Amino acid sequence: MKNKLISIIAIISLGAFAADNEIFVDQSGTGANIDLEQLGISNIIGGLNSTAGSVNALDLDGNTMTLDINMIGATNKFLGDIYSDNFTGFYQFTGGTNAFTIQVDPTNTYSSDGSNQNVAVTGSGNTFTLNQGTTAIAASLDLDWIIQGSNNTVTSNINIDGATNYMDIDGSDNTVTYTGTGVNASAGGYFWLDHTGGQRTFNIQQLSTQDNDWLKIISIGGNASSTVCVIQNDQGTSTGC
């Protein structure tokens, strides 16, 4: 028997803040299917760092969940905590200067394994942070990024255990910072970055301590001030770029 509790509150601000919409979600239980869409500017799906009307966290707890987010517009925020096993997430952003900050199972409540997450971005000046299994094991994670636009910043920290992280980036002046760590014998991770554009800054670290990691980077485009730093370290001497 499934035990499910879902609380969703949508707040539409009026007056001086007529353009701002806010969604509060607190879900507990298995098998939830949540689909959220916001159109406009300065909207929030709260969230870790919710501000505006002080809406607080998007908090999802349970197994076999599906979350579908579609945000169209500028200066929007998607923030929150996800505690789940066998979790599927679809996130689509169209517009500029949006913020996405999500952490998945940082306290090892459900081990955060079996996840499939897809992030699709069309626009510039966006900031994305996705941390998964920061003190747990992100077993068999399948994470896909498709980013079309310039001046986007992506930061991702994953406690890998056979995880796959694929990024397809089309645009200039994008920054990617990725750290994959793991201590289990099966912690080997796979990272694939396919980039087309001008100036870029890539800082990639794969730090499995008991297994091999795999990495593939294809970057097409020229700019003398671009930086690509790759570190693979399996208990070797500390190093850097």
N, C-alpha and C positions, 0 to 999 in steps of 0.2 A: 504494500500500500504506500502510495506517495503522500508525504506530508509536506504541504506547500503553503507558504505565507508570502504574499506579494503585496507590497504597499507602494503605489505610484501616485505621486502628487505633481500635477503640472501647474505652475504658477505663471500667470501672464501679468506682467507689470504694466501699470497704466500711467498716464500723466507724462512726467518728464522722462520716464524710462519705458515708453511705449514700445521700443524696439527690442526690449530684453525679455526673453522667455526663460523659464527655469524648470527643470524636471528633477524631482527627488524620487529615487528608487531604493527601496529596502526589501530584498528578496531572500527568503530562506526556504530550502527544500530542494527536491530533485525534480528534474524534467521540465524546468521552466523554459519558456520560449518568449523572449522579450524583444519587441521591435519598436524603436524610438526614432522619430524623425523631427528635425527642427529646420525651419527656413527663416532666414533673416540675419540680423547682425547682433553681436554681443549676447548670444544665448549661452546657457550653461546646462549641461547634464552633470549634476553634482554627484559627489565630488570631494576628493582629497583637499583641495585648496579653494573650495567655493567661497565666493565673496558676494558681490552685488547684494541680493536680499538675504544673505547668510544661509542660503540653501546648503544643506550638508549632505553627506556622502551618498554617492551611488555605491551601495554595498550589496554584493551578490554572493550568497553562500549556498553551496549545494553541488550535486553531481549532475552530469549530462545536461548541462544548460546550453542554450543558444541565445546569443545576444547580437542583434542587428541594429547598428547605428548609422543614420544618414543625416549629416549636417551640411546644409547648403547656405553659404553666406560668409561673412567675415567676422573676425575677432570673437569666434565662438570657442567654448571650452568643453571638453569631455574629460572628466576627472573621476577617479574612484578606485575602489578595492574589489578584487574578485578572488573568492576562495572557492575553487572548484576543481573537480577531476573530470576528465572527458568533456572539456569545455570547448564550444565553438563560437568564435567571435568574428563578425563582419563589420568593418568600420569604413565608412566612405565619407570623405571630406571634399567639398568643392568650394573654393574660395581662398582668401588670403588671411594671414596673421591669426590663424587658429591655433589652439593649444590642446594637446592630447597628453594626459599623464595618467598612466594606469600601472598598478602593480598587481601581479597575480600570485596569490598564495605565499606571501612572504614569511608566514609563520608555520609552514608545513602542515596545515590543517588537513588538506586532501592530497598532498604530494604534487599537485598541479601537473600530473602527467596526462597523456592522451589528448592534449590541446591542439586545436587547429585554429589559427588566427590569421586574418587577412586584413591588411590596411591599404586602402586605395586613396591616393591624394591627388587632386588636381588644383594647383594654385601655388602661390609663392609666399615666402616669409612665415611659413608655419613651423611650429615647434612640437616635436613628438618625443615622448619618453615612455618606453615600455620595459618594465622589469618583471621577470618571471622566475619564480622559485628562488628568491634571493637568499633564503636560508634553507631551501628545500631542493627537490630534484625535478627539473622540467623534462621528465622522460618523454621521448618520442614527440616532442613539440614540433609542429609544422607551422612556421611563421613566414608569411609572405608580405612583402612591401612592394607596392607599385606607386611610384612618386613621379608626377609630371609637373615640373615647375622649378623655379630658382629660389635661392636663398632659404632653403628649408634646412632644418636641423633635426637630426634623428639620433637619439641616445637610447641604447638598449643594453641591459645587463641580464644575462640568463645563466642560471645554474644548470648547465646542459647535461643531458644523459641521453645521447643519441638524438639530440635536437637538430633540426634543419632550419637555417635562417637564410632566406632568399630575398635579395633586394634588387629591384629594377628601377633605376633612377634616370630620368631624362630631363636634364636642365643644368644650369651653371650655378656656381657659388653655393653648392650644397655641402653640408657637413654631416658626416656619419661617425659616431663613436660607439663601437660595439665591443663588449667584453663578455666572453663565454668562459665560465669556470666550472670545474667538476673534479670530484675526487674518487668517484666510483670507478670500478674496472670497466664499466660500460659507458663511461662519460664522454666518449668521442663525439665531437660535434662537427657539423658541416655548415660552412658559411660560403655563400655565393653572391657576389656583387657585380651587377652588370650596369655600367654607367655610360651615358653619352652626354657630353656637355663641356663647358669651359672650366674655369677655376673650380677646384674641389679640395676638400680636406677630409681625408679618411684616416681614422685611428682605429685599428682592429687588433684585438688581443684574444688569443685562444689559449686557455690555461688549464687544460685537462692534465691531471697529475698522474693518472694511471692508465691512460689510453692515448690513441692517436687522434688528432684533429685533421680535418680537411678544409681547404680554402681555395677559392677560385675568384679572381678579380679580373674583369674585363672593363677597361676604361678608355673611351675614345674621345679625344678632344685635347686641345693644347692650351697651356697657360703656364708661364714660367714660375708663377708664385704658388702653384698647386703643391699639396703635401699629401703623400700616401705613406702611412706608417703601419707595418704589420709585425706583430710579435706573436710567435708560437713558443710556449714555454711549458715543458713537462718536468718541473722541479729542477730546472737548470739554474745557472747563475743569473741573478737579476740583471736585466738589460733594458734598453730603451732606444728610441729613435733620436 
